Amino acid sequence: MQAGDPGAVAIMGAGSIGCYVGGRLATAGATVQLIGRPRLREAVQQHGLHLTDLHGFDQQLPVGGCEFHTSAACAARCALVLVCVKSAATADAGRQLA
């Protein structure tokens, strides 16, 4: 799937929670567009995502397993946007997505 396909998901706020949710969706086969800070984009583009949880889930999402953007523009092409920012950043995230 490409961004814009039915089922493509944007994750606004690709920090710890956003990357985990997006990574789990991507490992389940969804097309995922992560939206976050440039520093994290560089790490994900170089190393992929390593997903773990307290129940023993442990999986590596390889480089290219999802796209990472620093602009919310990609969300316009997605069927669903999950907002995973800290509460103080919600209004700003809404403005970026509008």
mmCIF file of the C-alpha atoms, coordinates in Angstrom:
data_MODEL
# 
_entry.id   MODEL 
# 
loop_
_atom_site.group_PDB 
_atom_site.id 
_atom_site.type_symbol 
_atom_site.label_atom_id 
_atom_site.label_alt_id 
_atom_site.label_comp_id 
_atom_site.label_asym_id 
_atom_site.label_entity_id 
_atom_site.label_seq_id 
_atom_site.pdbx_PDB_ins_code 
_atom_site.Cartn_x 
_atom_site.Cartn_y 
_atom_site.Cartn_z 
_atom_site.occupancy 
_atom_site.B_iso_or_equiv 
_atom_site.pdbx_formal_charge 
_atom_site.auth_seq_id 
_atom_site.auth_comp_id 
_atom_site.auth_asym_id 
_atom_site.auth_atom_id 
_atom_site.pdbx_PDB_model_num 
ATOM 1  C CA . MET A 1 1  ? 0.000  0.000   0.000  1.00 0.00 ? 1  MET A CA 1 
ATOM 2  C CA . GLN A 1 2  ? 1.037  3.558   -0.608 1.00 0.00 ? 2  GLN A CA 1 
ATOM 3  C CA . ALA A 1 3  ? 0.008  6.638   1.342  1.00 0.00 ? 3  ALA A CA 1 
ATOM 4  C CA . GLY A 1 4  ? -3.429 7.523   0.047  1.00 0.00 ? 4  GLY A CA 1 
ATOM 5  C CA . ASP A 1 5  ? -4.492 3.883   -0.275 1.00 0.00 ? 5  ASP A CA 1 
ATOM 6  C CA . PRO A 1 6  ? -7.521 2.895   1.788  1.00 0.00 ? 6  PRO A CA 1 
ATOM 7  C CA . GLY A 1 7  ? -6.115 1.800   5.114  1.00 0.00 ? 7  GLY A CA 1 
ATOM 8  C CA . ALA A 1 8  ? -3.001 4.021   5.132  1.00 0.00 ? 8  ALA A CA 1 
ATOM 9  C CA . VAL A 1 9  ? -2.426 5.370   8.649  1.00 0.00 ? 9  VAL A CA 1 
ATOM 10 C CA . ALA A 1 10 ? -0.573 8.528   9.702  1.00 0.00 ? 10 ALA A CA 1 
ATOM 11 C CA . ILE A 1 11 ? 0.853  8.734   13.217 1.00 0.00 ? 11 ILE A CA 1 
ATOM 12 C CA . MET A 1 12 ? 1.126  12.382  14.285 1.00 0.00 ? 12 MET A CA 1 
ATOM 13 C CA . GLY A 1 13 ? 3.689  12.456  17.076 1.00 0.00 ? 13 GLY A CA 1 
ATOM 14 C CA . ALA A 1 14 ? 6.237  9.747   16.389 1.00 0.00 ? 14 ALA A CA 1 
ATOM 15 C CA . GLY A 1 15 ? 7.818  9.581   19.831 1.00 0.00 ? 15 GLY A CA 1 
ATOM 16 C CA . SER A 1 16 ? 7.843  6.545   22.092 1.00 0.00 ? 16 SER A CA 1 
ATOM 17 C CA . ILE A 1 17 ? 4.087  5.912   21.941 1.00 0.00 ? 17 ILE A CA 1 
ATOM 18 C CA . GLY A 1 18 ? 3.620  6.938   18.310 1.00 0.00 ? 18 GLY A CA 1 
ATOM 19 C CA . CYS A 1 19 ? 6.516  4.806   17.076 1.00 0.00 ? 19 CYS A CA 1 
ATOM 20 C CA . TYR A 1 20 ? 5.278  1.815   19.057 1.00 0.00 ? 20 TYR A CA 1 
ATOM 21 C CA . VAL A 1 21 ? 1.697  2.111   17.758 1.00 0.00 ? 21 VAL A CA 1 
ATOM 22 C CA . GLY A 1 22 ? 2.880  2.792   14.210 1.00 0.00 ? 22 GLY A CA 1 
ATOM 23 C CA . GLY A 1 23 ? 5.417  -0.010  14.357 1.00 0.00 ? 23 GLY A CA 1 
ATOM 24 C CA . ARG A 1 24 ? 2.837  -2.522  15.556 1.00 0.00 ? 24 ARG A CA 1 
ATOM 25 C CA . LEU A 1 25 ? 0.455  -1.454  12.772 1.00 0.00 ? 25 LEU A CA 1 
ATOM 26 C CA . ALA A 1 26 ? 3.260  -1.761  10.205 1.00 0.00 ? 26 ALA A CA 1 
ATOM 27 C CA . THR A 1 27 ? 4.242  -5.242  11.417 1.00 0.00 ? 27 THR A CA 1 
ATOM 28 C CA . ALA A 1 28 ? 0.570  -6.201  11.005 1.00 0.00 ? 28 ALA A CA 1 
ATOM 29 C CA . GLY A 1 29 ? 0.696  -5.104  7.362  1.00 0.00 ? 29 GLY A CA 1 
ATOM 30 C CA . ALA A 1 30 ? -0.653 -1.540  7.451  1.00 0.00 ? 30 ALA A CA 1 
ATOM 31 C CA . THR A 1 31 ? 0.909  1.271   5.451  1.00 0.00 ? 31 THR A CA 1 
ATOM 32 C CA . VAL A 1 32 ? 2.188  3.682   8.107  1.00 0.00 ? 32 VAL A CA 1 
ATOM 33 C CA . GLN A 1 33 ? 3.378  7.273   7.793  1.00 0.00 ? 33 GLN A CA 1 
ATOM 34 C CA . LEU A 1 34 ? 5.166  8.409   10.972 1.00 0.00 ? 34 LEU A CA 1 
ATOM 35 C CA . ILE A 1 35 ? 5.293  12.177  11.558 1.00 0.00 ? 35 ILE A CA 1 
ATOM 36 C CA . GLY A 1 36 ? 7.889  13.420  14.025 1.00 0.00 ? 36 GLY A CA 1 
ATOM 37 C CA . ARG A 1 37 ? 11.151 15.228  14.697 1.00 0.00 ? 37 ARG A CA 1 
ATOM 38 C CA . PRO A 1 38 ? 14.120 15.143  12.303 1.00 0.00 ? 38 PRO A CA 1 
ATOM 39 C CA . ARG A 1 39 ? 16.440 13.547  14.899 1.00 0.00 ? 39 ARG A CA 1 
ATOM 40 C CA . LEU A 1 40 ? 14.182 10.526  15.267 1.00 0.00 ? 40 LEU A CA 1 
ATOM 41 C CA . ARG A 1 41 ? 13.585 10.338  11.508 1.00 0.00 ? 41 ARG A CA 1 
ATOM 42 C CA . GLU A 1 42 ? 17.331 9.928   10.981 1.00 0.00 ? 42 GLU A CA 1 
ATOM 43 C CA . ALA A 1 43 ? 17.525 7.106   13.543 1.00 0.00 ? 43 ALA A CA 1 
ATOM 44 C CA . VAL A 1 44 ? 14.521 5.252   12.072 1.00 0.00 ? 44 VAL A CA 1 
ATOM 45 C CA . GLN A 1 45 ? 15.858 5.648   8.534  1.00 0.00 ? 45 GLN A CA 1 
ATOM 46 C CA . GLN A 1 46 ? 19.248 4.253   9.611  1.00 0.00 ? 46 GLN A CA 1 
ATOM 47 C CA . HIS A 1 47 ? 18.175 1.495   12.013 1.00 0.00 ? 47 HIS A CA 1 
ATOM 48 C CA . GLY A 1 48 ? 14.435 0.803   11.627 1.00 0.00 ? 48 GLY A CA 1 
ATOM 49 C CA . LEU A 1 49 ? 12.347 0.329   14.781 1.00 0.00 ? 49 LEU A CA 1 
ATOM 50 C CA . HIS A 1 50 ? 12.910 -2.218  17.539 1.00 0.00 ? 50 HIS A CA 1 
ATOM 51 C CA . LEU A 1 51 ? 9.539  -2.947  19.168 1.00 0.00 ? 51 LEU A CA 1 
ATOM 52 C CA . THR A 1 52 ? 9.200  -4.609  22.574 1.00 0.00 ? 52 THR A CA 1 
ATOM 53 C CA . ASP A 1 53 ? 6.584  -4.816  25.293 1.00 0.00 ? 53 ASP A CA 1 
ATOM 54 C CA . LEU A 1 54 ? 6.283  -6.160  28.832 1.00 0.00 ? 54 LEU A CA 1 
ATOM 55 C CA . HIS A 1 55 ? 4.585  -9.343  27.610 1.00 0.00 ? 55 HIS A CA 1 
ATOM 56 C CA . GLY A 1 56 ? 7.640  -10.457 25.625 1.00 0.00 ? 56 GLY A CA 1 
ATOM 57 C CA . PHE A 1 57 ? 6.801  -9.066  22.183 1.00 0.00 ? 57 PHE A CA 1 
ATOM 58 C CA . ASP A 1 58 ? 10.122 -8.382  20.455 1.00 0.00 ? 58 ASP A CA 1 
ATOM 59 C CA . GLN A 1 59 ? 10.272 -7.540  16.770 1.00 0.00 ? 59 GLN A CA 1 
ATOM 60 C CA . GLN A 1 60 ? 12.465 -5.449  14.508 1.00 0.00 ? 60 GLN A CA 1 
ATOM 61 C CA . LEU A 1 61 ? 10.717 -3.324  11.886 1.00 0.00 ? 61 LEU A CA 1 
ATOM 62 C CA . PRO A 1 62 ? 13.402 -3.023  9.207  1.00 0.00 ? 62 PRO A CA 1 
ATOM 63 C CA . VAL A 1 63 ? 14.557 0.173   7.553  1.00 0.00 ? 63 VAL A CA 1 
ATOM 64 C CA . GLY A 1 64 ? 11.838 1.083   5.051  1.00 0.00 ? 64 GLY A CA 1 
ATOM 65 C CA . GLY A 1 65 ? 9.140  -0.730  7.041  1.00 0.00 ? 65 GLY A CA 1 
ATOM 66 C CA . CYS A 1 66 ? 7.305  2.582   7.331  1.00 0.00 ? 66 CYS A CA 1 
ATOM 67 C CA . GLU A 1 67 ? 7.836  6.098   6.030  1.00 0.00 ? 67 GLU A CA 1 
ATOM 68 C CA . PHE A 1 68 ? 8.940  8.889   8.364  1.00 0.00 ? 68 PHE A CA 1 
ATOM 69 C CA . HIS A 1 69 ? 8.081  12.542  7.714  1.00 0.00 ? 69 HIS A CA 1 
ATOM 70 C CA . THR A 1 70 ? 8.765  15.789  9.556  1.00 0.00 ? 70 THR A CA 1 
ATOM 71 C CA . SER A 1 71 ? 5.740  17.524  8.019  1.00 0.00 ? 71 SER A CA 1 
ATOM 72 C CA . ALA A 1 72 ? 2.074  16.692  8.553  1.00 0.00 ? 72 ALA A CA 1 
ATOM 73 C CA . ALA A 1 73 ? 1.349  17.145  4.827  1.00 0.00 ? 73 ALA A CA 1 
ATOM 74 C CA . CYS A 1 74 ? 1.488  13.378  4.232  1.00 0.00 ? 74 CYS A CA 1 
ATOM 75 C CA . ALA A 1 75 ? -1.504 12.906  6.557  1.00 0.00 ? 75 ALA A CA 1 
ATOM 76 C CA . ALA A 1 76 ? -3.825 14.400  3.926  1.00 0.00 ? 76 ALA A CA 1 
ATOM 77 C CA . ARG A 1 77 ? -3.325 11.254  1.817  1.00 0.00 ? 77 ARG A CA 1 
ATOM 78 C CA . CYS A 1 78 ? -4.082 8.822   4.652  1.00 0.00 ? 78 CYS A CA 1 
ATOM 79 C CA . ALA A 1 79 ? -7.393 7.217   5.571  1.00 0.00 ? 79 ALA A CA 1 
ATOM 80 C CA . LEU A 1 80 ? -6.734 7.552   9.312  1.00 0.00 ? 80 LEU A CA 1 
ATOM 81 C CA . VAL A 1 81 ? -4.638 9.873   11.483 1.00 0.00 ? 81 VAL A CA 1 
ATOM 82 C CA . LEU A 1 82 ? -3.752 8.855   15.040 1.00 0.00 ? 82 LEU A CA 1 
ATOM 83 C CA . VAL A 1 83 ? -2.634 11.781  17.203 1.00 0.00 ? 83 VAL A CA 1 
ATOM 84 C CA . CYS A 1 84 ? 0.009  10.566  19.664 1.00 0.00 ? 84 CYS A CA 1 
ATOM 85 C CA . VAL A 1 85 ? 1.457  13.857  20.903 1.00 0.00 ? 85 VAL A CA 1 
ATOM 86 C CA . LYS A 1 86 ? 1.777  15.030  24.501 1.00 0.00 ? 86 LYS A CA 1 
ATOM 87 C CA . SER A 1 87 ? -1.351 16.846  25.697 1.00 0.00 ? 87 SER A CA 1 
ATOM 88 C CA . ALA A 1 88 ? 0.380  20.243  25.667 1.00 0.00 ? 88 ALA A CA 1 
ATOM 89 C CA . ALA A 1 89 ? 1.104  19.786  21.933 1.00 0.00 ? 89 ALA A CA 1 
ATOM 90 C CA . THR A 1 90 ? -2.434 18.785  20.893 1.00 0.00 ? 90 THR A CA 1 
ATOM 91 C CA . ALA A 1 91 ? -3.516 22.237  19.682 1.00 0.00 ? 91 ALA A CA 1 
ATOM 92 C CA . ASP A 1 92 ? -0.346 22.660  17.613 1.00 0.00 ? 92 ASP A CA 1 
ATOM 93 C CA . ALA A 1 93 ? -0.787 19.176  16.119 1.00 0.00 ? 93 ALA A CA 1 
ATOM 94 C CA . GLY A 1 94 ? -4.357 20.091  15.179 1.00 0.00 ? 94 GLY A CA 1 
ATOM 95 C CA . ARG A 1 95 ? -3.174 23.264  13.444 1.00 0.00 ? 95 ARG A CA 1 
ATOM 96 C CA . GLN A 1 96 ? -0.557 21.311  11.495 1.00 0.00 ? 96 GLN A CA 1 
ATOM 97 C CA . LEU A 1 97 ? -3.142 18.743  10.412 1.00 0.00 ? 97 LEU A CA 1 
ATOM 98 C CA . ALA A 1 98 ? -5.817 21.314  9.435  1.00 0.00 ? 98 ALA A CA 1 
# 
